[in-house]
């Protein structure tokens, strides 16, 4: 995360990553925070994240105020992201949800293999991986 932030912004950052354990059958909720180096609003950060992930097939930046839900991602390779600025502590707070058996494991491996082989990253991942 720190490397990605540096690559995007050119500013070295330290992040705090907090995975959240909750009674759910599958999925991971994470809260990631980073100290801000300048004043910025939630709307500005949201715009930056929305622009950065606009072409991503698997990442959804949710509307401001809508929190990620693991239940909405079950069996998929998708990620939901929400961002907020805590003005009191001058910290960026990023909330993320994934399906730990999809994006967190098997589906992510397929996506990476597709990229390594020069295929469309979504090949084999266009449908949720759950049987009916």
Buried (B, 14 or more C-beta within 10 A) or exposed (E): EEEEBEEEEEEEBEBEEEEEEEEBEBBBBBBBBBEBEEEBEBEEBBBBBBEEBEEEEBBBBBEBEEEBBBEBBBBBBBBBBBBBBEEEEBBBBBBBBBBBBBBBEBBBEBBEEBEEEEEEBEEBBEEBBEEE
